[in-house]
Amino acid sequence: GFSLTLGGGFERHKLGGIDLEDISTMNMSIFRQNAKVRYGVTYKQAKIENITEQYFYLAGGLQSLRLQLDTKNRRHRFGLFYQNDVNDREDLEIGTVFHSYSPTRHIVAGYYGYEINKLYFNFLANYNRSFYRGVDVDSLFQINEQREEHQLGLSVNIDFNFNKNWKIFAQFADTKNDSTLSPFNYSRDGLSAGLSWRFL
């Protein structure tokens, strides 16, 4: 059958103990599901405001549309999605300097999960392509080019469930970002682990 989900939220981000930004969101999802396959679409809209003076250029909005397909059986799970993000920020413009913080982003991702006894393994791969609005101009860094980025990400998650409430988890993630503007090139690895308790 079909399912419709409406939601929303509010977040306040801090940086160094100082309020950085307020983000209010609303979203809507429509999915159809049978015994093994679920597919649908999700739309999300976010408003970013009350930015500290130092980061005024981050104020604005975000619209996101996701198409998603999931399938599973008793032990295996597989999913694909495509997501399109459109950012409309204030952007940084001071005199002759302009830096865009308003990318249109295309995201393609897939995951595979496998469950055995109380262990659950999840593998995720994603590719992001971002086009930034306008041409970045900065004589200090000798920039006069439109920013475009290609990002690859891989992650592995492992969960061990003691019972229906308690579990331990670990995650390793690797990200590589290639940009037409060299200051935005980076590689990042992350490892995290923890213990969680579900109270509902």
C-alpha positions, 0 to 999 in steps of 0.5 A: 500500500501507500504511506504518506509522512509529514514532518518538521524540525528545528535545530540550533547550531553552536560554534565555540559556545556561540549560537551559529545558526537556526535551521527550521525544516519541513518534509513530506514523503510518499512511499509504496511498499509490498512484501519485498520492495519499497519505493517513493519520493521525499521532498524537504525544505529548510530555512537557515537564519539568525546567523552570527554576523561573522557567517552572514553568508550562510543564511538562506534556504535549501530544497531537496528532492530524493527518489528512493528504492529499497528491497530486502529479504530475511537477511539482505537489504539493498537500496539506491537513491538519487537526490537533488539539492538546491541551495540559495544562500546569501553568499560572501560578497565583499567589494570585488571578492565573491565566494559562492555557498549556493551549490546545486548538488546531484547525489547518487548512492547505494547501500547493501546490508547483511544481518547474521544472528545479532550482527548487522553489516551495512556498506554505503557508497555515494557520488556527489557532483556540485555546481556553485552559483556564479564565478568565485573571484578572489585576487588574494588566492588568484581565483576567478573560476566557477566552483565545481566539485566531485566527491566520492564517499565509502562507509562501513557500519557494524551493529551488534544488538544485545537485545531489543534495547541495547546495541554497540556500533562502529563506523568507518568512513572515507571521503575524497573531494576534488574541486576546481578550486584547489583550497576546497580539495580534501580527503577525510577518514573517520572512525566512530564507535558507541553504545546506544539504548532504545527506550521506546 
